[in-house]
Amino acid sequence: MRALFDAHPGEIACVVMMPYELEPPQPGYLTAMKQLTHQNRALFILDEVRSGFRIGLGGAQGAFGVAPDISAFGKAMANGHAISALAGRREIMARILELGLTVTYFRSPDAMAASLATIGILEREDVPARLKRLGRRLMDGLDQAALKARVPARSVGLEATPFLRFEHEREAERDRALRLFCNGMLARGHLMTPAHHWFLCAAMTEDDIDRTVRAAERTLADIAAAI
């Protein structure tokens, strides 16, 4: 990022980034990115569509202790209803309103009501903490299943947004193992995308997690026999 700023002085208006993909960021990384951005008179914008209202009510910025200039949030704040939100420093948001802002569902009362109801439940029932406990149960179960099947794989990511990373020596084997895992889990009734980390939700129970782990045990055994 520093090289890009050096190559394009005064031309970069902002840096827009997710706080993490699979692995959580290294301590101080997001703060350093914000400082670098501000040193070059640009805005630091955090895309919290995946992380917001999942890993905590304060999102990744609360979890990792960094305050972006602008944050973007998505449908997790409304339990899947079509809604998005921009939040930011008062002086920046005032300028956005001066420029004009319009979206397709700008005044959708059902999504607004769903968002208020969802955030209320997240607060009252401390849903992020429960997702963290369930996610840890899933990640530990997947690690044990991989160890039992002797498949080189380990769970990565944050508890509310976990993923299973295969660590075969060759890239082709890693890719094949991931495809076999996701297809095998789907055949057993569990949708787990290979494209990015997974999402736990408030409707899940410990029984759901345990069924997922049992399905993973059988799927990983199939992978061990195939690769």
N, C-alpha and C positions, 0 to 999 in steps of 0.2 A: 504494500500500500504506500509506503514511504517513497518507493521508486516511482510510482504513478504520480504522486503529488509533485515530485521533483521534475518529472518529465512534462507535466502540464500545470505549471504554476498559475494560479489564479483562474483556472478553467473548470475546476471541480466544485460543484455547488454543494454536494452532500455525499455521504457514504451511507448506503442502505444495506443492512446485513441482518441475518438471523443470529441470535445469540449463540446457537450451537446447531450442529446437524445430528451426529450420533453421540460422539463423546462431548462431555461438558467442556467449556473453555478452560484453559489454564488460568490459575489465579492471577488477577491483574490484567488479563489480556483485553477484556472489553474496556476497562478504564484507560488502558494505553491507546486503544484505537480511538476512543473519544478525545483524548488529549492530542493525538496526532491530527485528528480531523479539525479540531478547534485551532491548533497552531497554524493551519492552512486556511483559516477563515471559511470553513465549510461546516455544514450541519451533520450531526451524528444521529441517524435514524435507525431504530431497532424494529425489525419485523417480528412481532410476537404472535403471529397468527397461529402458530403451532404451540408455542410455549405458554402464552397468556391464559390465565385461569385454569391451567392444568398443573404446572409444577408449583403453583402458589397463587394466591390472590394478587400478589404484587408482580406476578410474572417472573421472567428471567432477570429483569432489572432489579427486582427485590431480592431474588435469590443470590445474585452475584454482585449486588451493591454498586450499580451504575445507573445514572439518571440520563437517559437520552434526551435529545432536543425534541424529537417526535417519536411516538410509538404507534404501531399499527396492530389492531386486534381483529379477530374474526369470529366465526360462528360458535366457537366454544363458549362465548359469553352468553349465548342464547339457546344452548342445548341443541344446536344444529339449525336453528332458524336462520334465514338469509339476512345477515347483518354484519356490518363491519364498523370499526371506530378508529378515528385518529385522535390521539391525545398528545399534548406537548406543552412547552412553556407558554405562558400567557401571551407574551409579546409576539411569539411566532404564530400562534393560532389566530391572533387578531389580524395579522397580515394575510393569512390564508382566507379569512372571511372577506377581507377587502378585495381579494382577487376573484372570489366567487368559487363556490363549491357545490357540485351537484352529483348525485348518484342515482341509480335506478330505484333503489328502495329507500330513498332519503326520508320519507315520512310513512314508514310501514308500521302501523300501530301494533299489529300482532307480534312482529319481531321485537319492537321496543318493550312490550309487555312481557314477552318471553325472556328477554334479557334481564329485566328487573327481577323477575321471579327466580331465574336461574342464579343470578349473583346472590340473591337473598339466601337460597338454599346452600350455595357454596360456603357462605359465611356462617350460617347457623349450624350446619352439620360438619364444618371443617372438612369438606370433601377433599381438598388437596392432600391433607394428612392421610386420609384413608387410601387415596390413590397411591401414595408413597408406600404405605404398608403392603397393599396388594401387589404393587410393582416389584417390591423387594421379594415377596413370596414367589412371584413368577420368575424373576431373574435367578434366584437361588435354585428353583426347581429346574429351570433350563440348564443351568450349569451342572447340576447333579445328573441330569439326563444325558448330557453330552459326555460327561465323565464315564457314566455307566456304559454307554454305547461305544466308547473309545473313539469319538469323533472330535477332531480338533476345532472346537467352537467355544465361545464364551459370550455371555450377555454383556452388553455395553449400554451406555446412555444413562439418563436419569430414570428414576423408578416409574414416573408417570408416562414416560415416553421411551420404553426400552427397545432393544433390538438384539438379535443373535448374530454375532459376527463369526463367520467360518474362517479358519486359519490354516487351511491346507497350503502346502508349499507353493503350488502352481496356481496362477490366477484362474485358469480354466477350470480347475477343480473347485476353487472357492465359488466361482459363479455357478457351476453345476450343482454344488451342494446347496446353495441358497435357493435355487429354483426347485430342486427336489424337496427341500424342506417346506417351502411355501405351498407347492402343489400337494404334497402329502398332507399338510395340515388342512388345506381346503377340502381334500377328499374326506377328511375326518370331521368336517364341520367347523373349522376355525379359519377365518379369513385373516391372513397375515401377509401384508404386502412386502415384496422385495425391494420396493423403490425408496423407502425411507423408514424412519422409526415408527413404531406402533403406538397406539393411544389406548390407555385404559379409560374407563368411564365409570360414573357414579353408580350405574345399574349393576355393575359386576360384583360378585360375591367371592368368598374364599373357595366355594365349591366350583365356581366357574374357572378360577385360576387352577385348581387342582385337576379339573378335567382337561384343561389346556396342557398342563404338564404331562399328564398321562398320554395324551395324543402325541406330544412331542417325543416322549420316550419311544413310542412305536415308530414314529417317522424317522428319528435319528438312527434307530436300529436298521431301518431300510437303507438309509444313506451309508451306514457302515458297510453293509453288504454290497452296495453298488459302486462305491469309490474305494 
